[in-house]
Amino acid sequence: MCHRNIRGHRYVLLCCAVMVFAYAAPAQFRLTKGYCASTMDEQVVYLTKFFNVNVQAFSISTAPLNNAFKNFLIEKYNFKSNSGYPTDCQIFETLSKAQAHKGQLTERAQQDGKQIVEVIWDPGPLVAVPERGGENIVVGPGDPTPTHTFCAVGNQSTMYFSAVFVTFGPRLDPKVNDGFIEFLTRTYGFTPEVEATCTIQNTVREAEDILKARIAGVRYNRHKAVETGWKFEPSGNYKVAPKPVPKVDDDPEPVGQRKSETLPPSKNIQDLATKEVPDVLARCQNDRIMSGAFDCYAVQRAVYNYRIEHAAVAAPEPLSSVFEKLKCEDCIAQFVEAWARSSAVSRGLKPTAAECVSKRFPTDLHAAPFPNKASRIFTAAITACNK
């Protein structure tokens, strides 16, 4: 309320105008705690611990924070979701409000039979900047977000691939192409007539998966794929690395110069092993239990190596027979325990029974790590735990 004893009409109007503005302006809040969660659309719900925030705003956007958490889940847990909003980070004024919100979400997830996994993730120092053309304050990690890239270039008969290396931002430094071309010229005597094609992804896992698929596709079409191992140095001081140890597909030296005492695999076996690559991957990925129990790309490599190691066999075995015989403990998926628990819950098992399956299935699988036996082992674990 304006005081009547203020001298002068102008001062009275000014006082009232300031008070009206003060009532009209939106209130800002001091936000101190936050946490992130994955979508409730999937069977497994990932939650972070609480992290510190120091933001003052009346309207915020956590899109960069959401994206950073999603990339962490992809990298660490091979997270996949068809949701338009796969992750959501919430920020609160106090720890008690954050705890209440997280408790409600956890309770709802448990009622829906979801598996809850609390992960250790630290977004690091956060920054808050005004949104362009809007009133929101955008909150996200303060450190630059790395991307992960690989490059490829070649001709009609041979493709050369780099390894996956760290980059920043959606545009590449021209030195990336220059460095890769210089490496190929000095190491392989190959100078391409076009620039290298470089693929940028958010995570190492995504970049490596695409790289493996591209290499497999080249070999499936009976072309040579050379995995050079080259990585770009962000400083620009890239060095030409020594020529890498050749892989089976590279075959840069005449057979007579090899020091190995064993006979090299025949061209027919190499062709068969290469041609099978997409079929092996598809067989594994299309089998729900096999793909949950094993890393399908590891299975793919194991089958290829099995073919090469058994090159002396007169008649190559059918692929189904190889899957039966293939013993690959190193192929077992990293998070098979979480997968087993989630799959048991989706089949209607109670939490105690699902926990039993999550322990029994990996144990039995390590005892008999054969891809084709995964389904039988899982069924046996379900039966034994659901009594």
CORLIN-V888865 format. One record per backbone hydrogen bond with DSSP energy under -0.5 kcal/mol. NH is the residue of the N-H (numbers start at 1). CO is the residue of the C=O. If there is no record, write none. Layout:
{{NH/CO} {NH/CO}}
//
This chain:
{{6/3} {12/8} {13/9} {14/10} {15/11} {16/12} {17/13} {18/14} {19/15} {20/16} {21/17} {22/18} {23/19} {24/20} {25/21} {29/57} {31/29} {31/55} {32/92} {33/92} {34/51} {35/90} {37/88} {38/46} {39/86} {42/39} {45/115} {46/44} {47/117} {48/36} {49/119} {51/34} {53/32} {55/31} {57/29} {57/55} {61/137} {65/139} {66/62} {67/63} {68/64} {69/65} {70/66} {71/67} {72/68} {73/69} {74/70} {75/71} {76/72} {77/73} {78/74} {79/73} {86/83} {88/37} {90/35} {92/33} {98/94} {99/95} {100/96} {101/97} {102/98} {103/99} {104/100} {105/101} {106/102} {107/103} {108/104} {109/105} {110/106} {111/107} {112/108} {113/110} {114/109} {115/43} {117/45} {117/115} {118/116} {119/47} {119/117} {121/119} {123/121} {127/140} {129/138} {131/136} {134/131} {137/59} {138/129} {138/136} {139/61} {139/137} {140/127} {142/125} {146/144} {147/167} {148/201} {149/165} {150/199} {152/197} {153/160} {155/158} {159/224} {160/153} {161/226} {162/151} {163/230} {165/149} {167/147} {169/145} {176/173} {177/173} {178/174} {179/175} {180/176} {181/177} {182/178} {183/179} {184/180} {185/181} {186/182} {187/183} {188/184} {189/184} {189/185} {190/184} {191/189} {192/190} {197/152} {198/196} {199/150} {201/148} {207/203} {208/204} {209/205} {210/206} {211/207} {212/208} {213/209} {214/210} {215/211} {216/212} {217/213} {218/214} {219/215} {220/216} {221/217} {222/219} {223/218} {224/157} {226/159} {226/224} {227/225} {228/161} {228/226} {229/161} {234/232} {236/233} {238/236} {241/239} {250/247} {251/247} {257/254} {258/255} {270/266} {271/267} {272/268} {273/269} {274/270} {275/271} {276/272} {277/273} {277/274} {280/276} {281/277} {282/278} {283/279} {284/280} {285/281} {286/282} {287/284} {288/286} {291/287} {292/288} {293/289} {294/290} {295/331} {296/294} {298/295} {299/295} {300/296} {301/297} {302/298} {303/299} {304/300} {305/301} {306/302} {307/303} {308/304} {309/305} {310/306} {311/308} {313/310} {316/314} {321/318} {322/318} {323/319} {324/320} {325/321} {326/322} {328/326} {328/369} {331/328} {332/329} {333/293} {336/333} {339/335} {340/336} {341/337} {342/338} {343/339} {344/340} {345/341} {346/342} {347/343} {347/344} {348/345} {349/344} {354/350} {355/351} {356/352} {357/353} {358/354} {359/355} {359/356} {360/356} {361/357} {363/359} {364/360} {365/361} {366/362} {367/363} {368/364} {369/366} {370/368} {371/326} {371/369} {372/323} {373/370} {374/371} {377/373} {378/374} {379/375} {380/376} {381/377} {382/378} {383/379} {384/380} {385/381} {386/382}}
//
